[in-house]
Amino acid sequence: MSKSCTAGGRYGGETSSRIQPGASGNAQGDADALRRSVESRRLYVRVKRVTDLASVLLASPAALITIGFCALVIVLLMGRPVFFVQDRVGRDGRVFRMVKLRTMRVRPRGECLATAKNDHRITPLGKFLRRSYLDELPQLWNIVQGDRTLIGPRPEQPDLVERYI
């Protein structure tokens, strides 16, 4: 393992242990460092997944009751459909179907508009659901399926991803 920083580093003079292939002149040492790094990443991913599932399991009773109540109110005040489903791009460019509670008036088939700040399509109930983030609760199912995680970047729409890549 090479020492890439010895003075004035992030932790006040400690040495950094960043992997710099070939810098140490010891191929076996570099391979060992890379192996430890990969194993550490695998452990992190497993722990994060278990944490996500445990969090969803703990939140499920309250979340299911809340989703059920919100769905009933949506049906009574706005009609059907209750859920809004949209394609999103997740990790490694994988597209998945994200589920949310509907907060807007139903638009005609084929009409696709970005949501503006004071969009007239957002209903009063929808405004409340958005402000309270209750419309996001069905995404717990996406976490269970492994499509997304509690902590991480926001999955974007495929059109936006195409535009910015």
C-alpha positions as CSV (number, residue, x, y, z in Angstrom):
1,M,0.0,0.0,0.0
2,S,1.4,3.4,-0.9
3,K,1.5,6.5,1.2
4,S,0.0,9.3,-1.0
5,C,-0.3,12.0,1.7
6,T,2.0,12.4,4.7
7,A,1.6,16.0,5.9
8,G,-1.4,18.3,6.2
9,G,-3.8,15.6,5.2
10,R,-7.4,15.5,6.1
11,Y,-6.7,14.1,9.5
12,G,-3.8,16.4,10.4
13,G,-0.7,14.6,9.2
14,E,-1.9,11.0,9.1
15,T,-1.0,9.0,6.0
16,S,-3.6,8.2,3.4
17,S,-4.0,4.6,2.2
18,R,-5.5,5.2,-1.2
19,I,-4.9,2.4,-3.6
20,Q,-2.6,3.4,-6.3
21,P,-1.9,0.4,-8.6
22,G,1.7,-0.2,-9.2
23,A,2.9,2.7,-6.9
24,S,4.3,0.4,-4.3
25,G,6.2,-1.7,-6.7
26,N,4.6,-4.7,-5.0
27,A,2.0,-6.4,-7.2
28,Q,1.0,-8.8,-4.5
29,G,0.4,-6.0,-2.0
30,D,-1.6,-4.1,-4.6
31,A,-3.8,-7.2,-5.3
32,D,-4.3,-7.7,-1.5
33,A,-5.4,-4.1,-1.1
34,L,-7.7,-4.3,-4.0
35,R,-9.2,-7.5,-2.6
36,R,-9.8,-5.9,0.8
37,S,-11.4,-2.9,-0.8
38,V,-13.8,-5.1,-2.8
39,E,-14.6,-7.2,0.2
40,S,-15.3,-4.0,2.2
41,R,-17.6,-2.8,-0.5
42,R,-19.5,-6.1,-0.6
43,L,-19.9,-6.0,3.2
44,Y,-21.2,-2.4,3.0
45,V,-23.8,-3.3,0.3
46,R,-25.0,-6.3,2.4
47,V,-25.3,-4.2,5.6
48,K,-27.1,-1.4,3.8
49,R,-29.6,-3.9,2.3
50,V,-30.3,-5.5,5.7
51,T,-30.7,-2.1,7.2
52,D,-33.1,-1.1,4.4
53,L,-35.2,-4.2,4.9
54,A,-35.2,-3.9,8.7
55,S,-36.3,-0.3,8.5
56,V,-39.1,-1.1,6.1
57,L,-40.2,-4.1,8.3
58,L,-40.4,-1.8,11.3
59,A,-42.2,0.9,9.5
60,S,-44.6,-1.4,7.6
61,P,-47.5,-1.5,10.1
62,A,-47.8,2.3,10.4
63,A,-47.0,2.8,6.7
64,L,-49.7,0.3,5.5
65,I,-52.4,1.9,7.7
66,T,-51.4,5.3,6.5
67,I,-51.3,4.3,2.8
68,G,-54.7,2.6,3.2
69,F,-56.2,5.7,4.8
70,C,-54.7,8.0,2.1
71,A,-55.9,5.7,-0.6
72,L,-59.4,5.8,0.7
73,V,-59.3,9.6,0.9
74,I,-57.9,9.8,-2.7
75,V,-60.7,7.5,-4.0
76,L,-63.4,9.6,-2.2
77,L,-62.0,13.0,-3.2
78,M,-60.2,12.4,-6.6
79,G,-61.5,9.1,-7.8
80,R,-59.3,6.4,-9.3
81,P,-56.5,5.6,-9.9
82,V,-55.0,5.8,-6.5
83,F,-51.4,5.1,-7.4
84,F,-49.1,6.8,-9.9
85,V,-46.6,4.6,-11.5
86,Q,-43.6,5.9,-13.4
87,D,-40.4,4.4,-14.9
88,R,-37.2,5.5,-13.1
89,V,-33.6,4.8,-13.7
90,G,-31.8,3.1,-10.7
91,R,-28.4,1.8,-10.0
92,D,-26.3,0.7,-13.0
93,G,-28.9,2.2,-15.4
94,R,-31.6,-0.4,-14.5
95,V,-35.1,0.9,-15.2
96,F,-37.8,0.1,-12.6
97,R,-41.4,1.1,-11.9
98,M,-41.7,3.6,-9.1
99,V,-45.0,3.7,-7.2
100,K,-46.4,6.8,-5.5
101,L,-49.8,8.0,-4.3
102,R,-51.5,10.1,-6.9
103,T,-51.5,13.8,-6.2
104,M,-52.6,15.3,-9.5
105,R,-55.6,15.3,-11.7
106,V,-55.5,12.5,-14.3
107,R,-54.1,13.8,-17.6
108,P,-55.2,12.6,-21.0
109,R,-53.3,9.6,-22.4
110,G,-50.0,10.6,-24.1
111,E,-49.8,14.1,-22.5
112,C,-46.6,14.3,-20.6
113,L,-45.7,17.5,-18.9
114,A,-43.1,18.3,-16.2
115,T,-44.6,19.4,-12.9
116,A,-44.3,23.1,-12.3
117,K,-44.1,24.9,-8.9
118,N,-47.8,26.0,-8.8
119,D,-49.1,23.4,-11.2
120,H,-52.9,23.6,-11.6
121,R,-53.1,19.8,-11.9
122,I,-52.0,19.3,-8.3
123,T,-55.1,18.9,-6.2
124,P,-55.5,20.4,-2.6
125,L,-55.2,16.9,-1.2
126,G,-52.2,16.3,-3.4
127,K,-50.5,19.4,-2.1
128,F,-51.0,18.1,1.4
129,L,-49.7,14.6,0.5
130,R,-46.6,16.1,-1.2
131,R,-45.8,18.5,1.7
132,S,-46.1,15.7,4.2
133,Y,-44.2,13.2,1.9
134,L,-47.1,10.8,2.4
135,D,-47.2,10.3,-1.4
136,E,-43.8,8.7,-1.1
137,L,-44.8,5.8,1.3
138,P,-45.6,3.3,-1.5
139,Q,-41.9,3.5,-2.5
140,L,-41.2,1.3,0.5
141,W,-42.3,-1.5,-1.8
142,N,-39.6,-0.5,-4.3
143,I,-37.1,-0.8,-1.4
144,V,-38.3,-4.3,-0.5
145,Q,-37.9,-5.3,-4.2
146,G,-34.4,-3.9,-4.2
147,D,-35.1,-1.3,-6.8
148,R,-34.0,1.6,-4.6
149,T,-32.6,2.3,-1.1
150,L,-33.6,4.5,1.8
151,I,-30.4,6.5,1.5
152,G,-28.9,7.3,-1.9
153,P,-29.3,9.3,-5.0
154,R,-32.8,10.0,-6.3
155,P,-33.8,7.8,-9.2
156,E,-34.6,10.0,-12.2
157,Q,-36.8,9.6,-15.2
158,P,-35.3,7.9,-18.2
159,D,-35.7,11.0,-20.4
160,L,-33.8,13.1,-18.0
161,V,-31.0,10.5,-17.7
162,E,-30.7,10.4,-21.5
163,R,-30.5,14.2,-21.7
164,Y,-27.7,14.5,-19.1
165,I,-25.5,11.5,-20.0
